[in-house]
Amino acid sequence: MNELDRQQRLWVAKQAEKLRRGRISRREFIRRAALAGFGFTSMYYLAACQPAAPAPTQEQVQATVGPESAAEPLTDQQKFLKEVGGQFAGTTLRIVSESTPPSRAISQIMQEEFIPLTGINVEWEQLPLDQVLAKISQDTAGGLGANDIYYWDQAWVGRFVNDAVDPREMMAKADLAYPDWNFDDFLPPLVENIATYQGQLAAIPYDIPIYIMMYRKDVFDELGLSVPTTMQEYLDVIQAINEAKAPEMYGTTGQWKSGHYSLETNMTAWLWAHGGSIYGPNEQPAINDENAVAAMEYMLELGKYMPPGATTWDWSGEADSFTQGLAGVYISWGEFFPSFDDPEKSKIVGLAEPAACPQEIALRTKAETSFDETPGISHQGGSSLAISKFSKNVDAAWIFLQWATSSDITTRASLLGGGATPIRKSNFEDPRIKENNRVMPGTTRHFDVTFDAIMNRMGTEPHLPAWASLSVDSFAVELGKMTTGQQDIQTTLDNMAKAAAEAVG
């Protein structure tokens, strides 16, 4: 790394400390990080501070143990951790990550299984993403090796790619190969869009929230409606439900909170589905072309059939409205689906169904955009894990990383962590996942649709450093003016295009 890069990383770490001490706002930190070339795409972080769900209990963890779990005596996995992992007993590994559902689940399993079996001590620090960036920036700027494993927002992969151990080099170490780990089992779109930079594998996929369609089957049956497969059919069924049911139930619902990342992610689904994109070729903004105008007209039409509170809700409020029976169908983050079958939270237990999003009217290719933007109606928000090249415990870290991203552990994290970690083909085929494919708290009834969304419909936002600031400080603010009637479509898009051009520099 050159001196400028080193100084930028140290500066970002200082800004994060100012944020931690309350000297600057979170929004100001995002802006300053963007100036130094660091963006954010995490839905958890950009959702602002929300209370974290509790870690799973020991009983819940035990209930997910399967035939290839290292917790089971005589399995190859337990033998490997004891014999190969045991060679590193007494070693301390340090991990820094965002506090997400899979992180809380896997760290709990780790305490009960990985640490006792290997004798490797693991200190897993789970922090807000700004503090994760600060620690990684400081660590890499000085080559300190203070953390052995990094958690990366997908927007950081290009910036830190040279600070990580090449996973393929580690895969070549046959004596350290975790039983049945099988890299080819990871879903290829996640490897390409979350863990790779310009064709170079830099990390291992870890987490994948993604958009799917969710609808009320009882309402569809009552009104004789078919599940929509086109954008026009989607609008038609929303209008039909609204006409028959409003104001007790509206056709759809939304996450249209002004100035919030949720509004921006909602916009991208319609933008991509109408053949638009944020950037076109050669890093030129495309957000104000005729495709984008058509997308915003469609989006505002949907808004006519939403509950009045939709302009104040983020994705949690949107999901709550559906859970309480206020809407007939909507497209958003599939990880909320399990809450619909939880009788402690939901008035619609057993009544919701998942479905593939309607087919896009048109779709640009990745080659027709810039900054790795990949159009697709199923917007994603994934992350990855990487081994620091400055680590003094690379081999031990690789053993842990394989265990944490193994089929068994990612399956169990999907069951324990809200359904946001199905990153392998085998996760979707696992009997434990299929066992929960029924109406119950923690259901996996949506996983077949999630798999299709990842493999065939996944949309990825631009990976440019200023993205977090651009998407929240500019796009979500301008869109808020549009959705509340303060500003027309063309003015909104022109302002967004201007900001997109300035973000490139």
Summary of the structure (lengths in Angstrom):
residues: 505
radius of gyration: 22.4
end to end distance: 21.6
largest distance: 67.3
contacts: 1863
relative contact order: 0.16
helix: 52%
strand: 13%
